[in-house]
């Protein structure tokens, strides 16, 4: 009877130790996965913040330019001058919008590239030995 009790105690202890080892390994893996997701999401959010900030700065600049252009039109004295100022406003706005679009597209491409690189690093790190 004593040997049976001892065998049960030994088996239970071994099972408990093995369970704790498995729990420790799965917890470590889960922590790595969670940290990788946090790192990746942080990178995505950061690149999004850069783009949103740039778009907002463009908005503010464009609104100010619109009002400046409108003020310039109110100071014209004849149709020829009005046409000249409005054409200049239009050309200036078109050039500005084109440059802003190009800059936002470049920022977007950079964000995609950086986030892909971050994802690759995290994927490699997650499956490293």
MARMI-479481 format. One line per field, with one value per atom (N, C-alpha, C, O, CB): x, y, z; chain; atom name; residue in three letters. Coordinates in nm, 2 decimals. Glycine has a CB too. Example, Ala and Ser with C-alpha at 12.3 -4.5 7.8 and 13.67 -1.06 7.14 Angstrom:
X = 1.32/1.23/1.32/1.42/1.13/1.28/1.37/1.29/1.34/1.41
Y = -0.57/-0.45/-0.33/-0.33/-0.45/-0.22/-0.11/0.00/0.11/-0.06
Z = 0.78/0.78/0.78/0.85/0.90/0.71/0.71/0.79/0.80/0.57
c = A/A/A/A/A/A/A/A/A/A
a = N/CA/C/O/CB/N/CA/C/O/CB
r = ALA/ALA/ALA/ALA/ALA/SER/SER/SER/SER/SER
END
This chain:
X = 0.08/0.00/0.09/0.06/-0.09/0.20/0.28/0.35/0.37/0.39/0.39/0.45/0.35/0.39/0.50/0.22/0.12/0.10/0.09/-0.01/0.10/0.08/0.20/0.19/0.07/0.32/0.45/0.45/0.49/0.57/0.40/0.40/0.30/0.33/0.36/0.19/0.09/0.14/0.12/-0.05/0.21/0.27/0.37/0.38/0.33/0.46/0.56/0.50/0.55/0.66/0.41/0.34/0.27/0.28/0.24/0.21/0.14/0.24/0.21/0.05/0.35/0.45/0.51/0.53/0.56/0.54/0.60/0.50/0.54/0.64/0.38/0.28/0.26/0.25/0.14/0.27/0.26/0.38/0.37/0.25/0.50/0.62/0.62/0.65/0.75/0.58/0.57/0.46/0.49/0.53/0.35/0.25/0.30/0.27/0.12/0.37/0.43/0.53/0.54/0.50/0.61/0.71/0.63/0.67/0.79/0.53/0.45/0.38/0.38/0.34/0.33/0.27/0.37/0.34/0.20/0.49/0.59/0.63/0.65/0.72/0.64/0.68/0.57/0.59/0.71/0.45/0.33/0.31/0.28/0.21/0.34/0.33/0.43/0.41/0.34/0.55/0.66/0.63/0.65/0.80/0.58/0.54/0.43/0.43/0.50/0.33/0.22/0.27/0.22/0.11/0.36/0.41/0.49/0.48/0.51/0.56/0.64/0.54/0.55/0.73/0.43/0.33/0.27/0.25/0.23/0.23/0.16/0.25/0.21/0.12/0.38/0.47/0.50/0.51/0.61/0.51/0.52/0.40/0.42/0.54/0.28/0.16/0.16/0.12/0.04/0.20/0.21/0.31/0.28/0.25/0.43/0.53/0.49/0.51/0.66/0.42/0.37/0.26/0.27/0.32/0.17/0.06/0.12/0.07/-0.04/0.22/0.28/0.34/0.33/0.39/0.41/0.47/0.37/0.38/0.56/0.26/0.15/0.09/0.06/0.04/0.06/0.00/0.10/0.05/-0.03/0.23/0.32/0.32/0.32/0.46/0.32/0.32/0.19/0.19/0.35/0.08/-0.05/-0.05/-0.11/-0.16/0.01/0.02/0.09/0.05/0.08/0.20/0.28/0.20/0.20/0.41/0.13/0.05/-0.07/-0.10/-0.01/-0.14/-0.25/-0.20/-0.27/-0.32/-0.09/-0.03/0.00/-0.04/0.10/0.06/0.09/-0.04/-0.05/0.17/-0.14/-0.27/-0.33/-0.39/-0.36/-0.33/-0.39/-0.31/-0.37/-0.39/-0.18/-0.10/-0.13/-0.14/0.05/-0.15/-0.19/-0.32/-0.34/-0.19/-0.42/-0.55/-0.54/-0.60/-0.64/-0.47/-0.45/-0.39/-0.44/-0.37/-0.29/-0.22/-0.31/-0.31/-0.09/-0.39/-0.48/-0.59/-0.63/-0.54/-0.65/-0.75/-0.70/-0.76/-0.81/-0.58/-0.52/-0.49/-0.52/-0.38/-0.44/-0.41/-0.54/-0.55/-0.34/-0.65/-0.78/-0.83/-0.87/-0.89/-0.82/-0.86/-0.77/-0.81/-0.86/-0.64/-0.55/-0.58/-0.58/-0.40/-0.61/-0.65/-0.78/-0.79/-0.66/-0.87/-1.00/-0.98/-1.04/-1.10/-0.89/-0.86/-0.80/-0.83/-0.77/-0.71/-0.64/-0.74/-0.73/-0.53/-0.84/-0.94/-1.03/-1.07/-1.03/-1.05/-1.13/-1.06/-1.13/-1.17/-0.93/-0.86/-0.84/-0.78/-0.72/-0.89/-0.87/-0.97/-1.07/-0.90/-0.93/-1.01/-1.08/-1.17/-0.92/-1.04/-1.10/-1.10/-1.04/-1.03/-1.17/-1.18/-1.05/-1.02/-1.28/-0.96/-0.83/-0.75/-0.69/-0.76/-0.75/-0.67/-0.73/-0.66/-0.67/-0.87/-0.94/-0.90/-0.87/-1.09/-0.90/-0.86/-0.72/-0.69/-0.88/-0.63/-0.49/-0.47/-0.39/-0.40/-0.53/-0.52/-0.58/-0.52/-0.58/-0.70/-0.77/-0.69/-0.68/-0.91/-0.63/-0.55/-0.43/-0.39/-0.51/-0.36/-0.25/-0.29/-0.21/-0.19/-0.40/-0.45/-0.47/-0.43/-0.58/-0.53/-0.56/-0.43/-0.42/-0.65/-0.34/-0.21/-0.14/-0.08/-0.13/-0.13/-0.06/-0.13/-0.06/-0.06/-0.26/-0.33/-0.30/-0.28/-0.48/-0.31/-0.29/-0.15/-0.13/-0.31/-0.05/0.09/0.10/0.17/0.19/0.04/0.05/-0.02/0.03/-0.02/-0.14/-0.21/-0.13/-0.13/-0.35/-0.07/0.01/0.13/0.16/0.06/0.20/0.31/0.27/0.34/0.39/0.15/0.10/0.06/0.09/-0.02/0.00/-0.04/0.08/0.08/-0.12/0.18/0.31/0.37/0.42/0.41/0.38/0.44/0.36/0.42/0.45/0.23/0.15/0.16/0.17/0.00/0.17/0.20/0.33/0.34/0.19/0.43/0.57/0.57/0.63/0.67/0.50/0.48/0.41/0.45/0.41/0.31/0.23/0.32/0.32/0.11/0.39/0.48/0.59/0.62/0.55/0.64/0.74/0.68/0.74/0.80/0.56/0.49/0.47/0.49/0.36/0.42/0.40/0.53/0.54/0.34/0.64/0.77/0.82/0.86/0.87/0.81/0.86/0.78/0.83/0.85/0.65/0.56/0.58/0.58/0.41/0.61/0.65/0.78/0.79/0.66/0.88/1.00/0.98/1.04/1.10/0.90/0.87/0.81/0.84/0.78/0.71/0.64/0.74/0.73/0.53/0.83/0.93/1.02/1.05/1.02/1.07/1.15/1.08/1.13/1.20/0.96/0.88/0.85/0.85/0.75/0.82/0.79/0.91/0.91/0.74/1.03/1.15/1.18/1.22/1.27/1.16/1.19/1.09/1.13/1.17/0.97/0.87/0.90/0.88/0.73/0.97/0.99/1.14/1.18/0.95/1.22/1.36/1.36/1.27/1.44/1.47/1.49/1.50/1.51/1.61
Y = -0.12/0.00/0.13/0.22/0.00/0.12/0.24/0.27/0.38/0.22/0.15/0.17/0.23/0.31/0.04/0.19/0.25/0.40/0.48/0.17/0.43/0.57/0.65/0.76/0.59/0.60/0.66/0.68/0.78/0.58/0.58/0.58/0.69/0.76/0.44/0.70/0.80/0.94/1.03/0.78/0.95/1.08/1.12/1.24/1.08/1.03/1.05/1.09/1.19/0.93/1.01/1.04/1.17/1.25/0.93/1.21/1.34/1.45/1.55/1.34/1.43/1.54/1.56/1.67/1.50/1.45/1.46/1.53/1.61/1.32/1.49/1.55/1.70/1.78/1.48/1.74/1.88/1.95/2.06/1.89/1.90/1.96/1.98/2.09/1.88/1.87/1.88/1.99/2.06/1.74/1.99/2.09/2.23/2.32/2.06/2.25/2.38/2.42/2.54/2.39/2.33/2.35/2.39/2.49/2.23/2.32/2.35/2.49/2.56/2.24/2.51/2.64/2.76/2.86/2.65/2.74/2.84/2.86/2.98/2.80/2.76/2.77/2.84/2.93/2.64/2.80/2.86/3.00/3.09/2.78/3.03/3.17/3.26/3.37/3.18/3.21/3.28/3.31/3.42/3.20/3.20/3.22/3.32/3.41/3.09/3.31/3.41/3.55/3.64/3.37/3.57/3.70/3.76/3.87/3.70/3.67/3.71/3.75/3.86/3.60/3.67/3.70/3.84/3.92/3.59/3.85/3.98/4.10/4.20/3.97/4.09/4.20/4.23/4.34/4.16/4.12/4.14/4.22/4.31/4.01/4.18/4.25/4.40/4.49/4.18/4.42/4.56/4.64/4.75/4.56/4.58/4.65/4.68/4.79/4.56/4.58/4.61/4.71/4.80/4.47/4.70/4.80/4.94/5.04/4.77/4.95/5.08/5.14/5.26/5.06/5.06/5.10/5.15/5.26/4.99/5.08/5.12/5.25/5.34/5.01/5.26/5.39/5.50/5.61/5.37/5.48/5.59/5.64/5.76/5.55/5.55/5.59/5.66/5.76/5.47/5.61/5.68/5.82/5.91/5.60/5.84/5.97/6.07/6.18/5.96/6.02/6.11/6.15/6.27/6.03/6.06/6.09/6.18/6.28/5.96/6.16/6.24/6.38/6.48/6.18/6.39/6.52/6.60/6.72/6.51/6.53/6.60/6.64/6.75/6.51/6.56/6.59/6.71/6.80/6.47/6.71/6.82/6.95/7.06/6.79/6.94/7.06/7.12/7.24/7.03/7.02/7.06/7.13/7.23/6.94/7.08/7.14/7.28/7.37/7.05/7.30/7.43/7.53/7.64/7.43/7.48/7.57/7.60/7.71/7.49/7.50/7.52/7.62/7.70/7.39/7.61/7.70/7.84/7.94/7.66/7.86/7.99/8.05/8.16/7.99/7.96/8.01/8.04/8.14/7.89/7.97/8.00/8.14/8.22/7.90/8.17/8.30/8.41/8.52/8.30/8.38/8.48/8.51/8.62/8.43/8.40/8.42/8.50/8.58/8.28/8.47/8.54/8.69/8.78/8.48/8.72/8.86/8.93/9.05/8.86/8.86/8.92/8.95/9.05/8.82/8.86/8.89/9.01/9.09/8.77/9.03/9.15/9.28/9.39/9.14/9.28/9.40/9.43/9.53/9.39/9.34/9.37/9.48/9.50/9.24/9.56/9.67/9.66/9.73/9.80/9.56/9.54/9.39/9.31/9.62/9.36/9.22/9.15/9.04/9.20/9.23/9.17/9.14/9.03/9.27/9.23/9.20/9.08/9.00/9.33/9.08/8.97/8.84/8.74/8.99/8.83/8.71/8.67/8.55/8.73/8.77/8.74/8.69/8.59/8.87/8.75/8.70/8.57/8.48/8.80/8.55/8.42/8.31/8.19/8.42/8.33/8.24/8.20/8.08/8.29/8.30/8.28/8.20/8.10/8.41/8.23/8.15/8.00/7.91/8.21/7.98/7.85/7.77/7.65/7.85/7.83/7.77/7.73/7.62/7.86/7.83/7.81/7.69/7.61/7.94/7.69/7.59/7.45/7.35/7.61/7.44/7.32/7.26/7.14/7.33/7.35/7.31/7.26/7.16/7.42/7.34/7.30/7.16/7.08/7.41/7.14/7.02/6.90/6.79/7.02/6.92/6.82/6.78/6.66/6.87/6.88/6.86/6.79/6.70/6.99/6.83/6.77/6.62/6.53/6.85/6.60/6.46/6.37/6.26/6.46/6.42/6.35/6.32/6.20/6.42/6.42/6.40/6.30/6.21/6.53/6.30/6.20/6.06/5.97/6.24/6.05/5.92/5.87/5.75/5.93/5.95/5.91/5.86/5.76/6.02/5.94/5.90/5.77/5.69/6.01/5.75/5.63/5.51/5.40/5.64/5.53/5.42/5.39/5.27/5.46/5.49/5.47/5.39/5.30/5.60/5.43/5.36/5.22/5.13/5.43/5.19/5.05/4.97/4.86/5.04/5.03/4.96/4.94/4.83/5.05/5.05/5.03/4.93/4.85/5.17/4.93/4.83/4.69/4.60/4.87/4.68/4.54/4.49/4.38/4.54/4.59/4.55/4.51/4.42/4.67/4.59/4.56/4.43/4.35/4.67/4.40/4.27/4.16/4.05/4.27/4.17/4.07/4.04/3.93/4.11/4.15/4.14/4.07/3.98/4.28/4.11/4.05/3.90/3.82/4.13/3.87/3.73/3.65/3.54/3.73/3.70/3.63/3.61/3.50/3.70/3.71/3.71/3.61/3.54/3.85/3.61/3.52/3.37/3.29/3.55/3.34/3.20/3.17/3.06/3.17/3.25/3.23/3.12/3.11/3.36/3.05/2.94/2.99/2.91/2.86
Z = 0.00/0.00/0.00/-0.07/0.12/0.08/0.09/-0.05/-0.09/0.19/-0.12/-0.25/-0.35/-0.43/-0.30/-0.34/-0.43/-0.40/-0.50/-0.41/-0.27/-0.24/-0.28/-0.34/-0.08/-0.27/-0.31/-0.46/-0.51/-0.26/-0.53/-0.68/-0.73/-0.82/-0.74/-0.66/-0.70/-0.67/-0.75/-0.62/-0.56/-0.52/-0.62/-0.67/-0.38/-0.66/-0.76/-0.89/-0.96/-0.77/-0.94/-1.07/-1.07/-1.16/-1.10/-0.96/-0.95/-0.95/-1.02/-0.82/-0.88/-0.87/-1.01/-1.05/-0.77/-1.08/-1.21/-1.31/-1.39/-1.26/-1.30/-1.39/-1.36/-1.45/-1.37/-1.23/-1.19/-1.24/-1.30/-1.04/-1.23/-1.28/-1.43/-1.48/-1.24/-1.50/-1.65/-1.69/-1.78/-1.71/-1.62/-1.65/-1.63/-1.71/-1.56/-1.52/-1.49/-1.60/-1.64/-1.36/-1.65/-1.76/-1.89/-1.95/-1.78/-1.92/-2.04/-2.02/-2.12/-2.06/-1.91/-1.88/-1.90/-1.96/-1.74/-1.84/-1.85/-2.00/-2.04/-1.77/-2.08/-2.22/-2.30/-2.38/-2.28/-2.28/-2.35/-2.31/-2.39/-2.33/-2.18/-2.13/-2.20/-2.24/-1.98/-2.21/-2.27/-2.42/-2.47/-2.26/-2.49/-2.63/-2.64/-2.73/-2.69/-2.56/-2.56/-2.54/-2.60/-2.46/-2.45/-2.42/-2.54/-2.57/-2.30/-2.61/-2.73/-2.84/-2.90/-2.78/-2.86/-2.96/-2.93/-3.01/-2.97/-2.80/-2.76/-2.78/-2.83/-2.61/-2.74/-2.76/-2.90/-2.94/-2.69/-2.99/-3.13/-3.19/-3.27/-3.20/-3.15/-3.20/-3.15/-3.22/-3.15/-3.03/-2.97/-3.05/-3.09/-2.82/-3.08/-3.15/-3.30/-3.35/-3.16/-3.36/-3.50/-3.50/-3.58/-3.55/-3.41/-3.40/-3.37/-3.42/-3.30/-3.29/-3.26/-3.38/-3.41/-3.15/-3.46/-3.58/-3.68/-3.75/-3.65/-3.69/-3.78/-3.74/-3.82/-3.79/-3.61/-3.55/-3.58/-3.61/-3.40/-3.55/-3.57/-3.72/-3.74/-3.53/-3.81/-3.95/-3.99/-4.07/-4.04/-3.93/-3.95/-3.90/-3.96/-3.89/-3.78/-3.72/-3.81/-3.82/-3.58/-3.87/-3.95/-4.07/-4.11/-4.00/-4.13/-4.25/-4.21/-4.29/-4.32/-4.10/-4.06/-4.03/-4.06/-3.94/-3.96/-3.93/-4.06/-4.06/-3.84/-4.15/-4.28/-4.35/-4.40/-4.37/-4.36/-4.42/-4.35/-4.42/-4.42/-4.22/-4.14/-4.17/-4.19/-3.99/-4.17/-4.20/-4.34/-4.36/-4.19/-4.44/-4.57/-4.57/-4.64/-4.67/-4.50/-4.49/-4.44/-4.50/-4.39/-4.33/-4.27/-4.37/-4.39/-4.14/-4.44/-4.54/-4.66/-4.71/-4.59/-4.70/-4.81/-4.78/-4.86/-4.86/-4.66/-4.62/-4.61/-4.66/-4.48/-4.56/-4.55/-4.69/-4.72/-4.47/-4.78/-4.92/-4.99/-5.07/-5.00/-4.96/-5.02/-4.98/-5.06/-4.99/-4.85/-4.81/-4.86/-4.89/-4.65/-4.86/-4.92/-5.07/-5.11/-4.91/-5.14/-5.28/-5.30/-5.39/-5.35/-5.21/-5.22/-5.18/-5.25/-5.12/-5.09/-5.05/-5.17/-5.20/-4.93/-5.24/-5.35/-5.46/-5.53/-5.41/-5.48/-5.58/-5.55/-5.63/-5.60/-5.42/-5.38/-5.40/-5.40/-5.23/-5.42/-5.44/-5.59/-5.63/-5.38/-5.68/-5.82/-5.86/-5.80/-5.91/-5.96/-6.01/-6.14/-6.17/-6.01/-6.22/-6.35/-6.38/-6.31/-6.46/-6.49/-6.53/-6.57/-6.53/-6.65/-6.63/-6.67/-6.55/-6.55/-6.76/-6.45/-6.33/-6.25/-6.20/-6.24/-6.25/-6.18/-6.25/-6.18/-6.19/-6.38/-6.46/-6.43/-6.40/-6.61/-6.42/-6.40/-6.26/-6.24/-6.41/-6.16/-6.02/-6.00/-5.93/-5.92/-6.06/-6.04/-6.11/-6.06/-6.10/-6.23/-6.30/-6.22/-6.21/-6.44/-6.16/-6.07/-5.95/-5.91/-6.03/-5.89/-5.77/-5.81/-5.74/-5.72/-5.93/-5.97/-6.00/-5.96/-6.10/-6.07/-6.10/-5.97/-5.96/-6.19/-5.88/-5.76/-5.68/-5.62/-5.67/-5.67/-5.60/-5.66/-5.59/-5.59/-5.80/-5.86/-5.84/-5.81/-6.02/-5.84/-5.81/-5.67/-5.64/-5.84/-5.58/-5.44/-5.41/-5.34/-5.35/-5.47/-5.45/-5.51/-5.45/-5.51/-5.62/-5.69/-5.60/-5.58/-5.82/-5.54/-5.46/-5.33/-5.28/-5.42/-5.27/-5.15/-5.18/-5.09/-5.10/-5.29/-5.32/-5.34/-5.29/-5.45/-5.41/-5.42/-5.29/-5.26/-5.51/-5.20/-5.07/-4.99/-4.92/-4.99/-4.99/-4.91/-4.97/-4.90/-4.92/-5.10/-5.17/-5.13/-5.10/-5.32/-5.12/-5.08/-4.93/-4.89/-5.10/-4.85/-4.71/-4.69/-4.61/-4.63/-4.77/-4.77/-4.81/-4.75/-4.86/-4.92/-4.96/-4.86/-4.84/-5.10/-4.80/-4.69/-4.57/-4.52/-4.64/-4.54/-4.42/-4.46/-4.37/-4.39/-4.58/-4.62/-4.61/-4.57/-4.76/-4.67/-4.67/-4.52/-4.49/-4.75/-4.44/-4.30/-4.23/-4.15/-4.23/-4.25/-4.18/-4.22/-4.15/-4.19/-4.35/-4.40/-4.34/-4.31/-4.56/-4.33/-4.27/-4.12/-4.07/-4.28/-4.05/-3.91/-3.90/-3.81/-3.85/-3.99/-3.98/-4.01/-3.94/-4.09/-4.10/-4.13/-4.01/-3.97/-4.25/-3.95/-3.83/-3.72/-3.65/-3.78/-3.69/-3.58/-3.61/-3.52/-3.56/-3.74/-3.78/-3.76/-3.70/-3.93/-3.80/-3.78/-3.63/-3.59/-3.85/-3.56/-3.41/-3.34/-3.25/-3.35/-3.39/-3.33/-3.35/-3.26/-3.39/-3.46/-3.49/-3.48/-3.52/-3.63/-3.42/-3.39/-3.28/-3.19/-3.35/-3.28/-3.18/-3.04/-2.95/-3.21
c = A/A/A/A/A/A/A/A/A/A/A/A/A/A/A/A/A/A/A/A/A/A/A/A/A/A/A/A/A/A/A/A/A/A/A/A/A/A/A/A/A/A/A/A/A/A/A/A/A/A/A/A/A/A/A/A/A/A/A/A/A/A/A/A/A/A/A/A/A/A/A/A/A/A/A/A/A/A/A/A/A/A/A/A/A/A/A/A/A/A/A/A/A/A/A/A/A/A/A/A/A/A/A/A/A/A/A/A/A/A/A/A/A/A/A/A/A/A/A/A/A/A/A/A/A/A/A/A/A/A/A/A/A/A/A/A/A/A/A/A/A/A/A/A/A/A/A/A/A/A/A/A/A/A/A/A/A/A/A/A/A/A/A/A/A/A/A/A/A/A/A/A/A/A/A/A/A/A/A/A/A/A/A/A/A/A/A/A/A/A/A/A/A/A/A/A/A/A/A/A/A/A/A/A/A/A/A/A/A/A/A/A/A/A/A/A/A/A/A/A/A/A/A/A/A/A/A/A/A/A/A/A/A/A/A/A/A/A/A/A/A/A/A/A/A/A/A/A/A/A/A/A/A/A/A/A/A/A/A/A/A/A/A/A/A/A/A/A/A/A/A/A/A/A/A/A/A/A/A/A/A/A/A/A/A/A/A/A/A/A/A/A/A/A/A/A/A/A/A/A/A/A/A/A/A/A/A/A/A/A/A/A/A/A/A/A/A/A/A/A/A/A/A/A/A/A/A/A/A/A/A/A/A/A/A/A/A/A/A/A/A/A/A/A/A/A/A/A/A/A/A/A/A/A/A/A/A/A/A/A/A/A/A/A/A/A/A/A/A/A/A/A/A/A/A/A/A/A/A/A/A/A/A/A/A/A/A/A/A/A/A/A/A/A/A/A/A/A/A/A/A/A/A/A/A/A/A/A/A/A/A/A/A/A/A/A/A/A/A/A/A/A/A/A/A/A/A/A/A/A/A/A/A/A/A/A/A/A/A/A/A/A/A/A/A/A/A/A/A/A/A/A/A/A/A/A/A/A/A/A/A/A/A/A/A/A/A/A/A/A/A/A/A/A/A/A/A/A/A/A/A/A/A/A/A/A/A/A/A/A/A/A/A/A/A/A/A/A/A/A/A/A/A/A/A/A/A/A/A/A/A/A/A/A/A/A/A/A/A/A/A/A/A/A/A/A/A/A/A/A/A/A/A/A/A/A/A/A/A/A/A/A/A/A/A/A/A/A/A/A/A/A/A/A/A/A/A/A/A/A/A/A/A/A/A/A/A/A/A/A/A/A/A/A/A/A/A/A/A/A/A/A/A/A/A/A/A/A/A/A/A/A/A/A/A/A/A/A/A/A/A/A/A/A/A/A/A/A/A/A/A/A/A/A/A/A/A/A/A/A/A/A/A/A/A/A/A/A/A/A/A/A/A/A/A/A/A/A/A/A/A/A/A/A/A
a = N/CA/C/O/CB/N/CA/C/O/CB/N/CA/C/O/CB/N/CA/C/O/CB/N/CA/C/O/CB/N/CA/C/O/CB/N/CA/C/O/CB/N/CA/C/O/CB/N/CA/C/O/CB/N/CA/C/O/CB/N/CA/C/O/CB/N/CA/C/O/CB/N/CA/C/O/CB/N/CA/C/O/CB/N/CA/C/O/CB/N/CA/C/O/CB/N/CA/C/O/CB/N/CA/C/O/CB/N/CA/C/O/CB/N/CA/C/O/CB/N/CA/C/O/CB/N/CA/C/O/CB/N/CA/C/O/CB/N/CA/C/O/CB/N/CA/C/O/CB/N/CA/C/O/CB/N/CA/C/O/CB/N/CA/C/O/CB/N/CA/C/O/CB/N/CA/C/O/CB/N/CA/C/O/CB/N/CA/C/O/CB/N/CA/C/O/CB/N/CA/C/O/CB/N/CA/C/O/CB/N/CA/C/O/CB/N/CA/C/O/CB/N/CA/C/O/CB/N/CA/C/O/CB/N/CA/C/O/CB/N/CA/C/O/CB/N/CA/C/O/CB/N/CA/C/O/CB/N/CA/C/O/CB/N/CA/C/O/CB/N/CA/C/O/CB/N/CA/C/O/CB/N/CA/C/O/CB/N/CA/C/O/CB/N/CA/C/O/CB/N/CA/C/O/CB/N/CA/C/O/CB/N/CA/C/O/CB/N/CA/C/O/CB/N/CA/C/O/CB/N/CA/C/O/CB/N/CA/C/O/CB/N/CA/C/O/CB/N/CA/C/O/CB/N/CA/C/O/CB/N/CA/C/O/CB/N/CA/C/O/CB/N/CA/C/O/CB/N/CA/C/O/CB/N/CA/C/O/CB/N/CA/C/O/CB/N/CA/C/O/CB/N/CA/C/O/CB/N/CA/C/O/CB/N/CA/C/O/CB/N/CA/C/O/CB/N/CA/C/O/CB/N/CA/C/O/CB/N/CA/C/O/CB/N/CA/C/O/CB/N/CA/C/O/CB/N/CA/C/O/CB/N/CA/C/O/CB/N/CA/C/O/CB/N/CA/C/O/CB/N/CA/C/O/CB/N/CA/C/O/CB/N/CA/C/O/CB/N/CA/C/O/CB/N/CA/C/O/CB/N/CA/C/O/CB/N/CA/C/O/CB/N/CA/C/O/CB/N/CA/C/O/CB/N/CA/C/O/CB/N/CA/C/O/CB/N/CA/C/O/CB/N/CA/C/O/CB/N/CA/C/O/CB/N/CA/C/O/CB/N/CA/C/O/CB/N/CA/C/O/CB/N/CA/C/O/CB/N/CA/C/O/CB/N/CA/C/O/CB/N/CA/C/O/CB/N/CA/C/O/CB/N/CA/C/O/CB/N/CA/C/O/CB/N/CA/C/O/CB/N/CA/C/O/CB/N/CA/C/O/CB/N/CA/C/O/CB/N/CA/C/O/CB/N/CA/C/O/CB/N/CA/C/O/CB/N/CA/C/O/CB/N/CA/C/O/CB/N/CA/C/O/CB/N/CA/C/O/CB/N/CA/C/O/CB/N/CA/C/O/CB/N/CA/C/O/CB/N/CA/C/O/CB/N/CA/C/O/CB/N/CA/C/O/CB/N/CA/C/O/CB/N/CA/C/O/CB/N/CA/C/O/CB/N/CA/C/O/CB/N/CA/C/O/CB/N/CA/C/O/CB/N/CA/C/O/CB/N/CA/C/O/CB
r = UNK/UNK/UNK/UNK/UNK/UNK/UNK/UNK/UNK/UNK/UNK/UNK/UNK/UNK/UNK/UNK/UNK/UNK/UNK/UNK/UNK/UNK/UNK/UNK/UNK/UNK/UNK/UNK/UNK/UNK/UNK/UNK/UNK/UNK/UNK/UNK/UNK/UNK/UNK/UNK/UNK/UNK/UNK/UNK/UNK/UNK/UNK/UNK/UNK/UNK/UNK/UNK/UNK/UNK/UNK/UNK/UNK/UNK/UNK/UNK/UNK/UNK/UNK/UNK/UNK/UNK/UNK/UNK/UNK/UNK/UNK/UNK/UNK/UNK/UNK/UNK/UNK/UNK/UNK/UNK/UNK/UNK/UNK/UNK/UNK/UNK/UNK/UNK/UNK/UNK/UNK/UNK/UNK/UNK/UNK/UNK/UNK/UNK/UNK/UNK/UNK/UNK/UNK/UNK/UNK/UNK/UNK/UNK/UNK/UNK/UNK/UNK/UNK/UNK/UNK/UNK/UNK/UNK/UNK/UNK/UNK/UNK/UNK/UNK/UNK/UNK/UNK/UNK/UNK/UNK/UNK/UNK/UNK/UNK/UNK/UNK/UNK/UNK/UNK/UNK/UNK/UNK/UNK/UNK/UNK/UNK/UNK/UNK/UNK/UNK/UNK/UNK/UNK/UNK/UNK/UNK/UNK/UNK/UNK/UNK/UNK/UNK/UNK/UNK/UNK/UNK/UNK/UNK/UNK/UNK/UNK/UNK/UNK/UNK/UNK/UNK/UNK/UNK/UNK/UNK/UNK/UNK/UNK/UNK/UNK/UNK/UNK/UNK/UNK/UNK/UNK/UNK/UNK/UNK/UNK/UNK/UNK/UNK/UNK/UNK/UNK/UNK/UNK/UNK/UNK/UNK/UNK/UNK/UNK/UNK/UNK/UNK/UNK/UNK/UNK/UNK/UNK/UNK/UNK/UNK/UNK/UNK/UNK/UNK/UNK/UNK/UNK/UNK/UNK/UNK/UNK/UNK/UNK/UNK/UNK/UNK/UNK/UNK/UNK/UNK/UNK/UNK/UNK/UNK/UNK/UNK/UNK/UNK/UNK/UNK/UNK/UNK/UNK/UNK/UNK/UNK/UNK/UNK/UNK/UNK/UNK/UNK/UNK/UNK/UNK/UNK/UNK/UNK/UNK/UNK/UNK/UNK/UNK/UNK/UNK/UNK/UNK/UNK/UNK/UNK/UNK/UNK/UNK/UNK/UNK/UNK/UNK/UNK/UNK/UNK/UNK/UNK/UNK/UNK/UNK/UNK/UNK/UNK/UNK/UNK/UNK/UNK/UNK/UNK/UNK/UNK/UNK/UNK/UNK/UNK/UNK/UNK/UNK/UNK/UNK/UNK/UNK/UNK/UNK/UNK/UNK/UNK/UNK/UNK/UNK/UNK/UNK/UNK/UNK/UNK/UNK/UNK/UNK/UNK/UNK/UNK/UNK/UNK/UNK/UNK/UNK/UNK/UNK/UNK/UNK/UNK/UNK/UNK/UNK/UNK/UNK/UNK/UNK/UNK/UNK/UNK/UNK/UNK/UNK/UNK/UNK/UNK/UNK/UNK/UNK/UNK/UNK/UNK/UNK/UNK/UNK/UNK/UNK/UNK/UNK/UNK/UNK/UNK/UNK/UNK/UNK/UNK/UNK/UNK/UNK/UNK/UNK/UNK/UNK/UNK/UNK/UNK/UNK/UNK/UNK/UNK/UNK/UNK/UNK/UNK/UNK/UNK/UNK/UNK/UNK/UNK/UNK/UNK/UNK/UNK/UNK/UNK/UNK/UNK/UNK/UNK/UNK/UNK/UNK/UNK/UNK/UNK/UNK/UNK/UNK/UNK/UNK/UNK/UNK/UNK/UNK/UNK/UNK/UNK/UNK/UNK/UNK/UNK/UNK/UNK/UNK/UNK/UNK/UNK/UNK/UNK/UNK/UNK/UNK/UNK/UNK/UNK/UNK/UNK/UNK/UNK/UNK/UNK/UNK/UNK/UNK/UNK/UNK/UNK/UNK/UNK/UNK/UNK/UNK/UNK/UNK/UNK/UNK/UNK/UNK/UNK/UNK/UNK/UNK/UNK/UNK/UNK/UNK/UNK/UNK/UNK/UNK/UNK/UNK/UNK/UNK/UNK/UNK/UNK/UNK/UNK/UNK/UNK/UNK/UNK/UNK/UNK/UNK/UNK/UNK/UNK/UNK/UNK/UNK/UNK/UNK/UNK/UNK/UNK/UNK/UNK/UNK/UNK/UNK/UNK/UNK/UNK/UNK/UNK/UNK/UNK/UNK/UNK/UNK/UNK/UNK/UNK/UNK/UNK/UNK/UNK/UNK/UNK/UNK/UNK/UNK/UNK/UNK/UNK/UNK/UNK/UNK/UNK/UNK/UNK/UNK/UNK/UNK/UNK/UNK/UNK/UNK/UNK/UNK/UNK/UNK/UNK/UNK/UNK/UNK/UNK/UNK/UNK/UNK/UNK/UNK/UNK/UNK/UNK/UNK/UNK/UNK/UNK/UNK/UNK/UNK/UNK/UNK/UNK/UNK/UNK/UNK/UNK/UNK/UNK/UNK/UNK/UNK/UNK/UNK/UNK/UNK/UNK/UNK/UNK/UNK/UNK/UNK/UNK/UNK/UNK/UNK/UNK/UNK/UNK/UNK/UNK/UNK/UNK/UNK/UNK/UNK/UNK/UNK/UNK/UNK/UNK/UNK/UNK/UNK/UNK/UNK/UNK/UNK/UNK/UNK/UNK/UNK/UNK/UNK/UNK/UNK/UNK/UNK/UNK/UNK/UNK/UNK/UNK/UNK
END
